[in-house]
Every structure is written in structure tokens, then in C-alpha cells.
Amino acid sequence: MVDLSVDLAGITLKNPLILASGIMGVSASSLKYVEENGAGAVTLKSIGPKDREGHHNPTVFAWGEGVANSVGLSNPGVEVALAMIKESMDRLSVPLIVSIFADKAENFVRVADKIMPLKPLVIEVNLSCPNTEDEFGKMFSLDLGAAERVVSMVRTVCDRSTKIFAKLTPEATDFTTIGKAVENAGADGITAINTVLSSIIDPYMGCPILNNKIGGISGRAIKPVGIEAVYNLYKTVKVPIIGTGGITTGEDAIEYIMAGATALGVGSAIYYRGIDVFQKIAKEMKDFMEKMGYKTITEMRGMAHRS
Ligand SMILES: Cc1cc2nc3c(=O)[nH]c(=O)nc-3n(C[C@H](O)[C@H](O)[C@H](O)COP(=O)(O)O)c2cc1C
């Protein structure tokens, strides 16, 4: 009998498939719907210090190999989001991951501090947003010092019963060093990866398709980037990794586990395969494991490092 359950930083998931932040995770009802379709855990769309409209349409464009988006972190702000987070916690049977972002380190702390009375199991710190205190508005996770500072400051307001996952962009040249730094700063886990900067131009219109011109690419196009990130992180950190980026089938999921992931973020695959993609991927993982004679996820974790 194949067992898909995993232990993620002390939290048991019935399967390793987690709804990634930003796709569907905007209300208790949408999160519940994802749970009913087989996810082992769900992540909220990132919540910031105050409400943000985000960029103007078009903000999401699905093309053959990926999904380009420039949603621009639209969210209602933490004060308004609290009721929705509470309702989600009350209604969900699977763990809820609360994703947060901010424009400066102090505001990450403000957001986390407001959420902490709800006792979230996991806060995911989205470090792939611009740091307004940096001269060039560089993403927090491109800057070792800034990433480390945010995680250590958020740690001061989160007791150990709330796990902190730091979400990183793969675009940092010193990606694994940043992974090590956030682990040392108190992160209980790392989510890798966020979207990859990109642009798509319509040759007939002669202009970028997204209104914001530049966006982030997700989906199948970035799977090898995510695998490389997880493979190298696994060699560098001891904390568990939520491998994310382009997971669309059971075999994609197994690849990430073999690279070293403990759990798996699934987002864009919903666009390709529908909301029941979690059930579909779980079944495909089981079929693969039965065929290959694996009984648990742990047996396969990091396997690619042994060959
Ligand atoms: C439309 C859209 C919105 C997203 N919004 C967020 C967000 O608010 N916070 C975040 O950390 N990641 C966000 N992401 C990134 C995803 O969580 C994920 O890291 C990325 O899409 C790669 O996974 P995928 O290929 O399975 O989609 C967003 C992705 C998409 C496609």
C-alpha cells in the first residue's frame, strides 16, 4: 500500500501537494474548494500591510508552456484579511499556510504580528517583492542581508509553534547562500521557487501582452529552473523545502521529491488541468510508486543525489 503522507517541519500532510500562493487562495470558500479537490495543504494569496489594487489588466496570460502574470500583489490588507484567515482556519481540515509580503522589513513584522493571535500553523514569508528601502527597489530575496533581516525580525514575533517558510526567487546568483542565510535566521523551511521574470511580446500588436510589460512566468516553462533550485538547496540546508514551479503531473512531482523536496507547491497546473489537478497528480504519484515499488515519499526524497 502506497503512502503519500509527509511530515513538513512537524506538520503532517495527507499528501505533499500544496496549493501555491496567488492561485485561488483568496477566500475561505475558494480554499475549501481546493481542499475538496485533493490538496494536502493550501496557501493564501500573499497578504500585505495595506490594501493594494495591483496592476491593470491584462495581468494573466496563459500560453503554451507557461503562465505569465503581473497581478501586482493585489490584496485587501492585513486588517481586512484577518476575518477571512480566521474563517479559512475554521472551515479547513488541511493545514493553511498564510503568505505575507511587505515593502520593508518592519512591515513584514507588522503583518506577522497582526496575524499571530490567530495562531497560524505556517507563515510563508514572500521575499520575492521589492524592498522600497533598497536604492533600486531590489527584491528581498536577491539580497542576502535583506532576506536574513526579514526572517530574523519575523521570527521575533512568531513563537516556535508557528513555522516560518521563506519563499525565494531563483534569480539570485547566490541563491543557495541566501537559502542558508534564511535558515540561519530562523526559517523552519524554504519554498522554492517563485515566478521567473519574463516578458511576452505580441508580434502582431508590436507590444508586450501584459499591461505591466514585465511579469513573472510560472508553469511548465520553469520546471527545470525549480528542480535545479531545489536540488542545490537540498545540498545546502537542513530545513524542509516546498518545491514549486511547473508541477503539472505525478512525474513532475516525483522529480521534485527526488531533487530533495519534502512537499510540493502546485499553482499554474490548475489552468492546464482543472481544479481537480491535486487528485490527478496524487493518483499519478501513486501509480508511479506502485509501478516502481516505492511505498513512501521518504524513500524517494533526495534520491537524485545518490546516483
Ligand atoms: C497569477 C499568479 C499569482 C501569484 N501570486 C503570488 C503571490 O501572491 N505570492 C507568492 O508568493 N507567489 C505568487 N505566485 C507564484 C506562485 O505561488 C508559484 O510560486 C509560481 O507560480 C510557480 O508555481 P507554478 O508553476 O505551479 O504556478 C503567483 C503565481 C501566479 C501564476
The ligand as a Gaussian input file, in Angstrom:
#p B3LYP/6-31G(d) Opt

LIG

0 1
 C       -1.496000      34.505000     -11.084000
 C       -0.409000      34.204000     -10.086000
 C       -0.353000      34.929000      -8.898000
 C        0.653000      34.675000      -7.956000
 N        0.657000      35.365000      -6.773000
 C        1.589000      35.051000      -5.825000
 C        1.553000      35.665000      -4.543000
 O        0.674000      36.493000      -4.235000
 N        2.509000      35.315000      -3.636000
 C        3.505000      34.400000      -3.906000
 O        4.342000      34.100000      -3.046000
 N        3.535000      33.778000      -5.118000
 C        2.617000      34.076000      -6.062000
 N        2.632000      33.427000      -7.270000
 C        3.710000      32.438000      -7.534000
 C        3.231000      31.000000      -7.222000
 O        2.922000      30.839000      -5.867000
 C        4.329000      29.983000      -7.601000
 O        5.482000      30.200000      -6.840000
 C        4.690000      30.048000      -9.076000
 O        3.540000      30.304000      -9.868000
 C        5.335000      28.747000      -9.557000
 O        4.465000      27.649000      -9.385000
 P        3.526000      27.082000     -10.587000
 O        4.412000      26.903000     -11.773000
 O        2.979000      25.808000     -10.037000
 O        2.480000      28.110000     -10.816000
 C        1.642000      33.681000      -8.233000
 C        1.581000      32.959000      -9.429000
 C        0.578000      33.214000     -10.365000
 C        0.540000      32.410000     -11.635000

